[in-house]
């Protein structure tokens, strides 16, 4: 899972451009299979930005989730199944609650760097795909409007602070609700 | 039941690793 990190993110994003562009790998493969007549995938839209973000930050979500799930006691799953729970119910009522710390850690690990992301929306996104990092860059370097850029930076800090404070409160909450 | 789970796990692994390594495979191919 961490092997992609051996290559620079910038280079991997450029590889996604080569994959997603109208004459790129995926469109040619889909056309060769006879599934599409015209290019289906394009860059410079919201989809390509979301795909790039998911690609870049997927390992940050997988690793805490894996850590959380690997510590899960499998006898609990067997017990739930023995008591008649179907797999979906076992997942919803046993696996999910027990892996919530991993989910929360992964969500924070992804959210913090992803919210200020600049490279991915700049390379894979078009003029219509706005992200805070890109707006910051534009205000600082294109518009040279430093007061507006500073205001955007403060908004970014506020956006980052709220979930961090929430996570801190959840961690520090006394465990009195447990029986 | 167990076979379905094995197929699901194999498909999830293949999709996940395929997604993660597709750009790197392209770089290597170039």
Backbone of each chain as ProteinMPNN parsed JSONL, in Angstrom:
{"seq_chain_A": "XXXXXXXXXXXXXXXXXXXXXXXXXXXXXXXXXXXXXXXXXXXXXXXXXXXXXXXXXXXXXXXXXXXXXXXXXXXXXXXXXXXXXXXXXXXXXXXXXXXXXXXXXXXXXXXXXXXXXXXXXXXXXXXXXXXXXXXXXXXXXXXXXXXXXXXXXXXXXXXXXXXXXXXXXXXXXXXXXXX", "coords_chain_A": {"N_chain_A": [[0.835, -1.21, 0.0], [2.046, 1.185, 0.671], [3.915, 1.449, -1.238], [3.463, 3.078, -3.59], [4.246, 5.572, -2.605], [6.916, 5.74, -2.996], [7.378, 6.999, -5.299], [7.256, 10.321, -6.56], [4.476, 12.412, -5.753], [3.748, 14.305, -7.612], [4.669, 13.272, -10.044], [3.105, 11.0, -10.198], [0.598, 12.177, -10.441], [0.871, 13.399, -12.91], [1.002, 11.081, -14.39], [-1.632, 10.243, -14.106], [-2.84, 12.199, -15.624], [-1.969, 11.411, -18.132], [-3.35, 9.048, -18.265], [-6.062, 9.733, -18.116], [-6.636, 11.611, -20.09], [-8.303, 12.614, -23.206], [-7.154, 11.15, -25.358], [-5.973, 9.213, -23.927], [-4.778, 6.387, -21.937], [-6.939, 4.893, -20.688], [-9.269, 5.725, -22.075], [-8.606, 4.894, -24.667], [-8.392, 2.17, -24.254], [-11.018, 1.51, -23.488], [-12.33, 2.244, -25.835], [-11.172, 0.454, -27.616], [-12.226, -1.881, -26.674], [-14.74, -1.588, -27.55], [-16.641, -0.332, -26.036], [-17.112, 2.367, -25.828], [-17.774, 5.204, -27.98], [-17.008, 7.819, -28.119], [-14.546, 9.764, -26.311], [-14.768, 8.973, -22.913], [-13.759, 9.576, -20.405], [-12.351, 12.489, -18.991], [-9.921, 15.071, -18.307], [-9.582, 17.969, -16.177], [-12.002, 18.41, -14.847], [-14.51, 18.042, -12.243], [-14.674, 15.341, -11.575], [-12.156, 14.233, -12.236], [-10.552, 15.533, -10.409], [-11.547, 14.598, -7.965], [-10.995, 11.89, -8.293], [-8.196, 11.974, -8.396], [-7.669, 12.949, -5.811], [-8.713, 10.878, -4.234], [-7.026, 8.845, -5.073], [-4.518, 9.833, -4.195], [-4.794, 9.969, -1.439], [-5.778, 7.586, -0.542], [-4.089, 5.508, 0.638], [-3.619, 6.671, 3.159], [-6.004, 6.35, 4.407], [-6.391, 3.628, 4.294], [-4.335, 2.476, 5.86], [-4.691, 3.182, 8.743], [-7.229, 1.99, 8.981], [-6.674, -0.666, 8.408], [-4.957, -1.262, 10.513], [-6.758, -1.026, 12.613], [-8.7, -2.95, 11.993], [-7.205, -5.292, 11.926], [-6.742, -5.817, 14.541], [-9.089, -6.699, 15.432], [-11.104, -8.937, 17.204], [-11.648, -12.082, 16.073], [-13.304, -13.981, 17.127], [-15.473, -12.665, 18.054], [-16.929, -12.139, 15.769], [-17.611, -14.701, 15.024], [-19.179, -15.37, 17.221], [-21.304, -13.57, 16.919], [-22.35, -14.505, 14.527], [-23.075, -17.059, 15.32], [-25.135, -16.407, 16.994], [-27.05, -15.802, 15.241], [-26.873, -13.612, 13.573], [-26.888, -11.987, 10.442], [-24.366, -11.572, 7.817], [-24.3, -8.812, 7.037], [-25.46, -7.578, 9.227], [-23.657, -8.31, 11.193], [-21.476, -6.867, 10.319], [-22.462, -4.214, 10.579], [-23.096, -3.992, 13.31], [-21.045, -5.048, 14.807], [-18.406, -5.081, 13.552], [-18.154, -2.472, 12.441], [-18.649, -0.589, 14.672], [-16.465, -1.322, 16.301], [-14.326, -0.68, 14.74], [-14.378, 2.015, 14.545], [-12.543, 3.903, 15.803], [-10.314, 3.636, 14.088], [-11.477, 4.447, 11.693], [-12.044, 7.106, 12.312], [-9.45, 8.096, 12.795], [-8.284, 7.701, 10.278], [-9.948, 9.334, 8.732], [-9.306, 11.862, 9.728], [-6.569, 11.951, 9.129], [-6.675, 11.987, 6.372], [-8.299, 14.175, 5.829], [-6.955, 16.472, 6.797], [-4.51, 16.962, 5.203], [-5.761, 16.916, 2.693], [-7.611, 18.953, 2.442], [-6.279, 21.342, 2.002], [-5.14, 20.919, -0.411], [-3.227, 21.542, -3.324], [-1.782, 20.814, -5.645], [-3.113, 18.676, -6.979], [-5.819, 19.659, -7.66], [-4.897, 21.724, -9.279], [-3.503, 20.539, -11.398], [-5.137, 18.425, -12.341], [-7.62, 19.524, -12.324], [-10.014, 21.89, -13.693], [-10.756, 25.323, -14.622], [-13.153, 25.551, -13.31], [-13.11, 24.01, -11.054], [-12.895, 24.488, -7.821], [-10.748, 24.685, -5.089], [-9.67, 25.184, -1.692], [-6.883, 25.472, -1.434], [-6.104, 26.075, -4.017], [-7.449, 28.458, -4.481], [-6.141, 30.021, -2.604], [-3.538, 30.106, -3.684], [-4.087, 31.451, -6.068], [-5.007, 33.919, -5.151], [-2.756, 34.835, -3.788], [-0.62, 34.796, -5.73], [-1.506, 35.207, -8.381], [-3.576, 37.2, -8.361], [-2.353, 38.849, -6.559], [-3.426, 39.725, -4.148], [-3.051, 40.13, -1.14], [-4.381, 40.613, 1.397], [-6.931, 39.375, 0.932], [-6.051, 36.792, 0.425], [-4.92, 36.171, 2.882], [-7.22, 36.176, 4.416], [-8.556, 33.99, 3.299], [-6.751, 32.028, 4.045], [-7.117, 32.074, 6.8], [-9.714, 31.127, 6.933], [-9.245, 28.561, 6.056], [-7.693, 27.599, 8.187], [-9.635, 27.691, 10.191], [-11.434, 25.825, 9.172], [-9.892, 23.581, 9.459], [-9.492, 23.443, 12.163], [-11.926, 22.925, 13.456], [-12.79, 20.085, 13.043], [-10.58, 18.898, 14.264], [-10.726, 19.744, 16.929], [-13.13, 18.536, 17.6], [-12.425, 15.836, 17.36], [-10.519, 15.72, 19.382], [-12.118, 16.161, 21.626], [-13.706, 13.887, 21.54], [-11.814, 11.927, 22.007], [-10.949, 12.548, 24.553], [-13.204, 12.149, 26.042], [-14.734, 10.935, 28.952], [-15.014, 7.469, 29.694], [-17.651, 6.728, 30.671], [-20.018, 5.886, 29.762], [-19.954, 3.299, 29.103], [-21.031, 0.005, 29.998]], "CA_chain_A": [[0.0, 0.0, 0.0], [2.857, 2.4, 0.732], [4.892, 1.455, -2.334], [3.334, 4.256, -4.469], [4.913, 6.744, -2.043], [8.316, 5.765, -3.419], [7.417, 7.924, -6.431], [6.712, 11.629, -6.205], [3.044, 12.611, -6.043], [3.645, 15.108, -8.84], [4.852, 12.38, -11.193], [1.929, 10.123, -10.28], [-0.522, 12.971, -10.953], [1.089, 13.516, -14.351], [0.62, 9.788, -14.976], [-3.103, 10.243, -14.198], [-3.203, 13.02, -16.79], [-1.773, 10.562, -19.316], [-4.376, 7.992, -18.271], [-7.434, 10.241, -18.225], [-6.895, 12.554, -21.186], [-9.16, 12.0, -24.235], [-6.421, 10.13, -26.125], [-5.183, 8.495, -22.932], [-4.789, 4.923, -21.839], [-8.249, 4.312, -20.374], [-10.21, 5.977, -23.166], [-8.244, 4.034, -25.808], [-8.72, 0.788, -23.897], [-12.476, 1.366, -23.559], [-12.717, 2.301, -27.25], [-10.732, -0.794, -28.249], [-13.17, -2.925, -26.256], [-16.027, -1.295, -28.172], [-17.598, 0.13, -25.028], [-17.427, 3.791, -26.038], [-17.45, 5.771, -29.287], [-16.292, 9.07, -27.869], [-13.853, 9.695, -25.016], [-15.676, 9.032, -21.762], [-13.078, 10.223, -19.284], [-11.618, 13.705, -19.327], [-9.365, 15.79, -17.153], [-10.099, 19.34, -16.005], [-13.361, 18.489, -14.302], [-14.589, 17.647, -10.84], [-14.423, 13.905, -11.414], [-10.722, 13.931, -12.255], [-9.976, 16.024, -9.152], [-11.927, 13.652, -6.904], [-10.226, 10.667, -8.529], [-6.816, 12.246, -7.979], [-7.624, 13.044, -4.349], [-8.903, 9.523, -3.696], [-5.798, 8.104, -5.355], [-3.396, 10.312, -3.396], [-4.981, 9.824, 0.005], [-6.305, 6.26, -0.191], [-3.271, 4.793, 1.627], [-3.754, 7.273, 4.486], [-7.222, 5.8, 5.002], [-6.275, 2.174, 4.393], [-3.422, 2.04, 6.912], [-5.351, 3.126, 10.055], [-8.323, 1.011, 8.959], [-6.077, -2.001, 8.493], [-4.491, -1.418, 11.89], [-7.911, -1.206, 13.487], [-9.391, -4.214, 11.679], [-6.364, -6.457, 12.205], [-6.816, -6.095, 15.978], [-10.445, -7.146, 15.742], [-11.165, -10.314, 17.676], [-12.524, -12.802, 15.135], [-14.288, -14.792, 17.852], [-16.69, -11.845, 18.16], [-17.688, -12.343, 14.537], [-18.193, -16.044, 15.107], [-20.247, -15.329, 18.232], [-22.457, -12.889, 16.321], [-22.932, -15.412, 13.532], [-23.726, -18.145, 16.078], [-26.384, -15.891, 17.567], [-28.031, -15.666, 14.169], [-26.766, -12.359, 12.821], [-26.426, -12.12, 9.056], [-23.092, -10.856, 7.649], [-24.476, -7.353, 7.009], [-25.71, -7.128, 10.596], [-22.383, -8.461, 11.908], [-20.645, -5.72, 9.942], [-23.006, -2.952, 11.096], [-23.216, -3.921, 14.76], [-19.828, -5.505, 15.489], [-17.168, -4.644, 12.913], [-18.11, -1.008, 12.282], [-18.4, 0.127, 15.936], [-15.143, -1.601, 16.849], [-13.284, -0.075, 13.905], [-14.602, 3.466, 14.462], [-11.326, 4.704, 16.04], [-9.513, 3.625, 12.858], [-12.171, 5.277, 10.706], [-11.858, 8.513, 12.705], [-8.043, 8.454, 12.579], [-8.076, 7.785, 8.833], [-10.649, 10.508, 8.205], [-8.51, 13.05, 10.071], [-5.311, 11.891, 8.377], [-6.963, 12.345, 4.985], [-8.929, 15.502, 5.751], [-6.034, 17.573, 7.071], [-3.746, 17.38, 4.017], [-6.552, 17.001, 1.457], [-8.397, 20.195, 2.331], [-5.453, 22.41, 1.455], [-4.431, 20.374, -1.585], [-3.105, 22.466, -4.447], [-1.219, 20.198, -6.855], [-4.1, 17.852, -7.693], [-6.802, 20.485, -8.377], [-4.262, 22.568, -10.293], [-3.118, 19.76, -12.584], [-6.237, 17.595, -12.853], [-8.868, 20.28, -12.354], [-10.115, 22.997, -14.63], [-11.052, 26.598, -13.958], [-14.382, 25.463, -12.531], [-12.94, 23.199, -9.837], [-12.283, 25.347, -6.811], [-10.404, 24.165, -3.765], [-9.13, 26.29, -0.91], [-5.468, 25.647, -1.737], [-5.974, 26.714, -5.325], [-7.886, 29.84, -4.301], [-5.043, 30.688, -1.895], [-2.459, 30.339, -4.647], [-4.522, 32.462, -7.03], [-5.046, 35.229, -4.493], [-1.396, 35.266, -3.45], [0.357, 34.939, -6.808], [-2.087, 35.736, -9.621], [-4.233, 38.48, -8.084], [-1.502, 39.573, -5.599], [-4.322, 40.344, -3.168], [-2.634, 39.441, 0.077], [-5.426, 40.585, 2.454], [-7.926, 38.343, 0.627], [-5.395, 35.497, 0.592], [-4.797, 35.928, 4.323], [-8.559, 35.825, 4.908], [-8.81, 32.605, 2.868], [-5.908, 31.163, 4.883], [-7.753, 31.959, 8.116], [-10.861, 30.225, 6.749], [-8.677, 27.21, 6.0], [-7.323, 27.22, 9.559], [-10.884, 27.43, 10.912], [-11.968, 24.547, 8.673], [-9.065, 22.492, 9.989], [-9.547, 23.406, 13.621], [-13.192, 22.374, 13.956], [-12.776, 18.626, 13.222], [-9.531, 18.501, 15.213], [-11.261, 19.937, 18.28], [-14.139, 17.495, 17.8], [-11.708, 14.568, 17.591], [-9.891, 15.818, 20.696], [-13.175, 15.988, 22.625], [-14.133, 12.482, 21.529], [-10.752, 11.118, 22.609], [-10.847, 12.846, 25.988], [-14.48, 11.892, 26.713], [-14.631, 9.833, 29.911], [-15.748, 6.292, 29.228], [-18.628, 6.379, 31.693], [-21.237, 5.37, 29.146], [-19.871, 1.844, 28.934], [-21.54, -0.73, 31.16]], "C_chain_A": [[0.863, 1.25, 0.0], [3.887, 2.467, -0.391], [4.716, 2.643, -3.288], [4.041, 5.502, -3.937], [6.385, 6.815, -2.426], [8.483, 6.695, -4.626], [6.775, 9.237, -5.999], [5.241, 11.733, -6.602], [2.87, 13.347, -7.367], [3.726, 14.208, -10.074], [3.639, 11.468, -11.348], [0.713, 10.886, -10.789], [-0.361, 13.186, -12.459], [0.736, 12.206, -15.06], [-0.903, 9.701, -15.101], [-3.579, 11.109, -15.361], [-3.073, 12.174, -18.053], [-2.835, 9.477, -19.407], [-5.744, 8.561, -18.64], [-7.691, 11.117, -19.443], [-7.633, 11.84, -22.328], [-8.447, 10.953, -25.09], [-5.592, 9.247, -25.191], [-5.462, 7.004, -22.888], [-6.193, 4.352, -21.655], [-9.251, 4.513, -21.505], [-9.9, 5.082, -24.365], [-8.603, 2.578, -25.515], [-10.226, 0.55, -23.994], [-12.959, 1.39, -25.005], [-12.328, 1.004, -27.964], [-11.659, -1.946, -27.889], [-14.558, -2.709, -26.856], [-17.07, -0.784, -27.2], [-17.998, 1.582, -25.236], [-17.062, 4.197, -27.462], [-16.62, 7.042, -29.143], [-15.6, 8.957, -26.519], [-14.812, 9.899, -23.85], [-15.048, 9.836, -20.632], [-12.319, 11.445, -19.782], [-10.943, 14.241, -18.07], [-10.014, 17.168, -17.116], [-11.574, 19.361, -15.637], [-13.352, 17.973, -12.862], [-14.252, 16.185, -10.615], [-12.932, 13.605, -11.344], [-10.054, 14.417, -10.969], [-10.29, 15.051, -8.012], [-11.143, 12.349, -7.048], [-8.783, 10.841, -8.059], [-6.687, 12.313, -6.477], [-7.769, 11.668, -3.712], [-7.618, 8.72, -3.887], [-4.683, 8.51, -4.392], [-3.545, 9.967, -1.927], [-5.557, 8.477, 0.429], [-5.422, 5.516, 0.822], [-3.385, 5.362, 3.037], [-5.02, 6.79, 5.19], [-7.055, 4.301, 5.236], [-5.449, 1.779, 5.623], [-4.048, 2.077, 8.312], [-6.496, 2.121, 10.109], [-7.776, -0.403, 9.102], [-5.6, -2.273, 9.914], [-5.635, -1.712, 12.836], [-8.562, -2.574, 13.265], [-8.544, -5.433, 12.021], [-6.378, -6.804, 13.688], [-8.18, -6.616, 16.399], [-10.434, -8.632, 16.118], [-12.163, -11.096, 16.815], [-13.562, -13.665, 15.842], [-15.589, -14.011, 18.048], [-17.572, -12.034, 16.93], [-18.366, -13.713, 14.554], [-19.35, -16.069, 16.096], [-21.505, -14.684, 17.658], [-23.147, -13.793, 15.312], [-23.67, -16.559, 14.227], [-25.065, -17.698, 16.649], [-27.397, -15.54, 16.492], [-27.926, -14.387, 13.359], [-26.256, -12.651, 11.41], [-25.158, -11.284, 8.875], [-23.225, -9.333, 7.658], [-24.668, -6.83, 8.425], [-24.436, -7.255, 11.447], [-21.496, -7.258, 11.601], [-21.135, -4.441, 10.632], [-22.914, -2.868, 12.619], [-21.973, -4.386, 15.509], [-18.585, -4.866, 14.871], [-17.072, -3.118, 12.88], [-17.883, -0.281, 13.605], [-16.991, -0.102, 16.479], [-14.023, -0.975, 16.009], [-13.441, 1.435, 13.796], [-13.359, 4.296, 14.801], [-10.425, 4.768, 14.805], [-10.134, 4.496, 11.779], [-11.933, 6.754, 11.014], [-10.419, 8.952, 12.446], [-7.762, 8.625, 11.09], [-8.724, 9.021, 8.248], [-9.867, 11.779, 8.507], [-7.224, 13.103, 9.257], [-5.517, 12.312, 6.929], [-7.425, 13.795, 4.895], [-7.902, 16.627, 5.859], [-5.179, 17.924, 5.847], [-4.618, 17.613, 2.783], [-7.241, 18.351, 1.315], [-7.574, 21.333, 1.737], [-4.725, 22.017, 0.181], [-4.402, 21.374, -2.736], [-2.715, 21.763, -5.744], [-2.301, 19.481, -7.662], [-5.173, 18.71, -8.369], [-6.169, 21.359, -9.452], [-3.965, 21.769, -11.559], [-4.292, 18.999, -13.186], [-7.545, 18.378, -12.991], [-8.844, 21.384, -13.394], [-10.389, 24.287, -13.886], [-12.285, 26.526, -13.061], [-14.229, 24.691, -11.235], [-12.173, 24.016, -8.806], [-11.98, 24.553, -5.553], [-9.655, 25.261, -3.034], [-7.663, 26.557, -1.263], [-5.254, 26.386, -3.049], [-6.385, 28.19, -5.254], [-6.778, 30.65, -3.62], [-3.926, 31.064, -2.86], [-2.836, 31.485, -5.582], [-4.518, 33.853, -6.401], [-3.639, 35.748, -4.195], [-0.606, 35.654, -4.698], [-0.232, 35.475, -8.115], [-2.708, 37.114, -9.382], [-3.384, 39.398, -7.219], [-2.367, 40.379, -4.624], [-4.068, 39.654, -1.832], [-3.663, 39.491, 1.197], [-6.473, 39.504, 2.202], [-7.318, 36.955, 0.833], [-5.254, 35.148, 2.072], [-6.143, 35.534, 4.913], [-8.895, 34.382, 4.535], [-8.001, 31.639, 3.728], [-6.516, 30.993, 6.268], [-8.976, 31.048, 8.05], [-10.37, 28.785, 6.742], [-8.307, 26.718, 7.402], [-8.575, 26.881, 10.367], [-11.482, 26.092, 10.487], [-11.193, 23.368, 9.244], [-9.241, 22.331, 11.486], [-10.796, 22.685, 14.125], [-13.155, 20.844, 14.09], [-11.703, 18.15, 14.185], [-10.017, 18.642, 16.642], [-12.291, 18.861, 18.606], [-13.473, 16.155, 18.114], [-11.081, 14.565, 18.975], [-10.925, 15.578, 21.798], [-13.614, 14.524, 22.707], [-13.098, 11.598, 22.211], [-10.736, 11.296, 24.115], [-12.113, 12.522, 26.762], [-14.337, 10.731, 27.703], [-15.537, 8.672, 29.511], [-16.731, 5.827, 30.284], [-19.868, 5.742, 31.095], [-21.186, 3.855, 28.978], [-20.374, 1.128, 30.173], [-20.401, -1.389, 31.942]], "O_chain_A": [[0.487, 2.265, -0.587], [4.645, 3.433, -0.484], [5.716, 3.18, -3.764], [4.399, 6.39, -4.711], [7.034, 7.837, -2.206], [9.594, 7.126, -4.934], [5.864, 9.252, -5.172], [4.82, 11.218, -7.637], [1.962, 13.048, -8.143], [2.955, 14.361, -11.021], [3.193, 11.19, -12.461], [-0.12, 10.316, -11.494], [-1.344, 13.159, -13.199], [0.235, 12.215, -16.184], [-1.415, 9.155, -16.078], [-4.583, 10.805, -16.004], [-3.937, 12.206, -18.929], [-3.182, 9.036, -20.502], [-6.496, 7.94, -19.391], [-8.847, 11.346, -19.799], [-7.599, 10.612, -22.417], [-9.064, 9.973, -25.506], [-4.628, 8.613, -25.618], [-6.243, 6.451, -23.662], [-6.594, 3.438, -22.375], [-9.992, 3.595, -21.857], [-10.814, 4.568, -25.009], [-9.055, 1.846, -26.395], [-10.666, -0.475, -24.514], [-13.878, 0.657, -25.37], [-13.069, 0.515, -28.817], [-11.86, -2.868, -28.68], [-15.447, -3.545, -26.692], [-18.263, -0.8, -27.506], [-19.1, 1.984, -24.863], [-16.165, 3.618, -28.075], [-15.69, 7.307, -29.905], [-16.006, 8.158, -25.675], [-15.567, 10.871, -23.809], [-15.702, 10.658, -19.99], [-11.723, 11.429, -20.859], [-11.324, 13.922, -16.944], [-10.885, 17.482, -17.927], [-12.312, 20.244, -16.075], [-12.326, 17.532, -12.344], [-13.634, 15.821, -9.615], [-12.488, 12.823, -10.502], [-9.105, 13.797, -10.487], [-9.423, 14.722, -7.203], [-10.684, 11.776, -6.06], [-8.222, 9.961, -7.406], [-5.72, 11.803, -5.911], [-7.049, 11.328, -2.774], [-7.177, 8.009, -2.984], [-3.987, 7.658, -3.84], [-2.558, 9.704, -1.241], [-5.799, 8.247, 1.614], [-5.949, 4.945, 1.777], [-3.263, 4.62, 4.012], [-5.103, 6.817, 6.418], [-7.517, 3.767, 6.245], [-5.82, 0.855, 6.347], [-3.95, 1.08, 9.027], [-6.72, 1.478, 11.134], [-8.336, -1.231, 9.821], [-5.805, -3.359, 10.456], [-5.513, -2.534, 13.744], [-8.926, -3.264, 14.217], [-9.08, -6.487, 12.365], [-6.069, -7.934, 14.068], [-8.405, -6.934, 17.567], [-9.833, -9.46, 15.434], [-13.362, -10.815, 16.824], [-14.573, -14.04, 15.25], [-16.662, -14.597, 18.19], [-18.798, -12.082, 17.03], [-19.522, -13.864, 14.159], [-20.375, -16.705, 15.85], [-22.618, -15.166, 17.867], [-24.376, -13.844, 15.247], [-24.742, -16.978, 13.791], [-26.001, -18.487, 16.774], [-28.48, -15.038, 16.793], [-28.8, -14.104, 12.539], [-25.333, -13.441, 11.21], [-24.89, -10.388, 9.676], [-22.375, -8.637, 8.214], [-24.125, -5.788, 8.793], [-24.171, -6.417, 12.309], [-20.852, -6.701, 12.489], [-20.344, -3.683, 11.193], [-22.679, -1.79, 13.163], [-21.852, -4.149, 16.711], [-17.81, -4.2, 15.557], [-16.045, -2.543, 13.242], [-17.001, 0.575, 13.672], [-16.387, 0.807, 17.049], [-12.914, -0.766, 16.5], [-12.715, 2.075, 13.035], [-13.127, 5.314, 14.148], [-9.844, 5.811, 14.506], [-9.433, 5.191, 11.044], [-11.66, 7.552, 10.117], [-10.187, 10.049, 11.938], [-7.088, 9.571, 10.683], [-8.151, 9.685, 7.385], [-9.768, 12.669, 7.663], [-6.835, 14.158, 8.757], [-4.635, 12.925, 6.327], [-7.005, 14.544, 4.013], [-7.96, 17.608, 5.117], [-5.126, 19.097, 5.478], [-4.264, 18.414, 1.919], [-7.434, 18.839, 0.202], [-8.116, 22.195, 1.045], [-3.801, 22.706, -0.253], [-5.421, 21.974, -3.079], [-3.247, 22.071, -6.81], [-2.396, 19.655, -8.877], [-5.427, 18.515, -9.557], [-6.827, 21.703, -10.434], [-4.156, 22.268, -12.668], [-4.428, 18.933, -14.408], [-8.463, 17.947, -13.689], [-7.788, 21.759, -13.905], [-10.27, 24.343, -12.662], [-12.444, 27.344, -12.155], [-15.131, 24.713, -10.397], [-10.961, 24.204, -8.913], [-12.835, 23.845, -5.022], [-9.076, 26.153, -3.653], [-7.245, 27.709, -1.379], [-4.348, 27.21, -3.179], [-5.764, 29.052, -5.875], [-6.504, 31.792, -3.99], [-3.434, 32.192, -2.854], [-2.027, 32.372, -5.858], [-4.092, 34.83, -7.017], [-3.364, 36.941, -4.33], [0.012, 36.718, -4.731], [0.474, 36.133, -8.879], [-2.414, 38.071, -10.098], [-3.654, 40.597, -7.144], [-2.086, 41.538, -4.32], [-4.775, 38.722, -1.449], [-3.819, 38.496, 1.905], [-6.868, 38.793, 3.126], [-7.977, 36.052, 1.348], [-5.439, 33.999, 2.474], [-6.219, 34.676, 5.793], [-9.448, 33.639, 5.345], [-8.485, 30.569, 4.098], [-6.449, 29.912, 6.852], [-9.248, 30.292, 8.982], [-10.987, 27.902, 7.337], [-8.572, 25.57, 7.757], [-8.589, 25.914, 11.13], [-11.97, 25.324, 11.315], [-11.752, 22.297, 9.485], [-9.152, 21.224, 12.017], [-10.738, 21.93, 15.096], [-13.463, 20.338, 15.169], [-11.872, 17.128, 14.851], [-9.76, 17.776, 17.478], [-12.334, 18.338, 19.72], [-13.9, 15.433, 19.015], [-11.098, 13.548, 19.669], [-10.652, 14.884, 22.777], [-13.86, 13.993, 23.791], [-13.445, 10.642, 22.903], [-10.539, 10.34, 24.865], [-12.125, 12.601, 27.991], [-13.868, 9.656, 27.327], [-16.664, 8.864, 29.056], [-16.67, 4.686, 30.744], [-20.673, 5.137, 31.803], [-22.204, 3.204, 28.746], [-20.162, 1.602, 31.289], [-20.647, -2.049, 32.952]]}, "seq_chain_B": "XXXXXXXXXXXXXXXXXXXXXXXXXXXXXX", "coords_chain_B": {"N_chain_B": [[-20.988, -19.521, 0.844], [-18.527, -18.914, 2.141], [-16.991, -19.073, -0.126], [-18.024, -17.01, -1.667], [-17.188, -14.87, -0.099], [-14.442, -15.092, -0.347], [-14.148, -14.571, -3.079], [-15.094, -11.952, -3.123], [-13.197, -10.678, -1.513], [-10.869, -11.103, -3.04], [-11.55, -9.709, -5.376], [-11.809, -7.116, -4.344], [-9.206, -6.646, -3.457], [-7.806, -6.815, -5.892], [-8.964, -4.699, -7.343], [-8.338, -2.514, -5.681], [-5.49, -2.558, -5.511], [-4.959, -2.426, -8.218], [-5.951, 0.099, -8.844], [-4.232, 1.664, -7.275], [-1.755, 1.114, -8.388], [-1.893, 1.572, -11.099], [-1.081, 4.151, -12.288], [1.651, 3.98, -11.743], [2.399, 1.699, -13.097], [1.992, 2.629, -15.659], [3.957, 4.619, -15.79], [6.228, 3.011, -15.577], [5.924, 1.557, -17.907], [6.288, 3.52, -19.84]], "CA_chain_B": [[-20.828, -18.321, 1.662], [-17.1, -18.661, 2.28], [-16.446, -18.863, -1.466], [-18.408, -15.642, -2.026], [-16.328, -13.95, 0.638], [-13.112, -15.158, -0.965], [-14.229, -13.865, -4.366], [-15.231, -10.527, -2.802], [-11.902, -10.187, -1.037], [-9.932, -11.095, -4.17], [-11.93, -8.617, -6.274], [-11.486, -5.85, -3.679], [-7.746, -6.501, -3.489], [-7.385, -6.552, -7.273], [-9.382, -3.339, -7.699], [-7.584, -1.544, -4.879], [-4.09, -2.506, -5.938], [-4.965, -1.96, -9.609], [-6.129, 1.549, -8.796], [-3.041, 2.299, -6.707], [-0.532, 0.88, -9.166], [-2.076, 1.88, -12.519], [-0.172, 5.202, -12.77], [3.052, 3.538, -11.656], [2.585, 0.776, -14.224], [2.107, 3.466, -16.865], [5.292, 5.234, -15.756], [7.209, 1.961, -15.874], [5.774, 1.187, -19.329], [6.91, 4.575, -20.649]], "C_chain_B": [[-19.361, -17.933, 1.758], [-16.459, -18.378, 0.924], [-16.776, -17.445, -1.956], [-17.491, -14.619, -1.375], [-14.934, -13.92, 0.031], [-13.09, -14.398, -2.279], [-14.294, -12.362, -4.128], [-13.889, -9.94, -2.373], [-10.898, -10.085, -2.178], [-10.24, -9.933, -5.113], [-11.558, -7.276, -5.659], [-9.987, -5.598, -3.712], [-7.265, -6.125, -4.886], [-7.736, -5.123, -7.682], [-8.534, -2.292, -6.972], [-6.153, -1.417, -5.352], [-3.986, -2.051, -7.392], [-5.061, -0.45, -9.668], [-4.855, 2.238, -8.312], [-1.835, 2.212, -7.646], [-0.678, 1.194, -10.644], [-1.154, 3.004, -12.999], [1.291, 4.773, -12.746], [3.363, 2.567, -12.79], [2.762, 1.551, -15.529], [3.494, 4.112, -16.937], [6.364, 4.22, -16.135], [7.14, 1.601, -17.359], [6.408, 2.238, -20.235], [8.423, 4.521, -20.553]], "O_chain_B": [[-18.988, -16.789, 1.497], [-15.531, -17.578, 0.81], [-15.946, -16.772, -2.568], [-17.074, -13.643, -1.997], [-14.321, -12.859, -0.091], [-12.141, -13.669, -2.568], [-13.642, -11.585, -4.827], [-13.498, -8.857, -2.807], [-10.162, -9.103, -2.278], [-9.332, -9.254, -5.594], [-11.053, -6.392, -6.352], [-9.544, -4.477, -3.962], [-6.429, -5.237, -5.05], [-6.924, -4.422, -8.286], [-8.077, -1.317, -7.569], [-5.656, -0.312, -5.569], [-3.031, -1.367, -7.76], [-4.352, 0.203, -10.434], [-4.445, 3.262, -8.86], [-1.004, 3.119, -7.691], [0.298, 1.099, -11.388], [-0.496, 2.84, -14.027], [2.073, 5.154, -13.617], [4.448, 2.603, -13.37], [3.567, 1.184, -16.385], [4.123, 4.148, -17.995], [7.281, 4.516, -16.902], [8.169, 1.369, -17.995], [6.992, 1.907, -21.267], [9.11, 5.335, -21.17]]}, "name": "protein", "num_of_chains": 2, "seq": "XXXXXXXXXXXXXXXXXXXXXXXXXXXXXXXXXXXXXXXXXXXXXXXXXXXXXXXXXXXXXXXXXXXXXXXXXXXXXXXXXXXXXXXXXXXXXXXXXXXXXXXXXXXXXXXXXXXXXXXXXXXXXXXXXXXXXXXXXXXXXXXXXXXXXXXXXXXXXXXXXXXXXXXXXXXXXXXXXXXXXXXXXXXXXXXXXXXXXXXXXXXXXXXXX"}
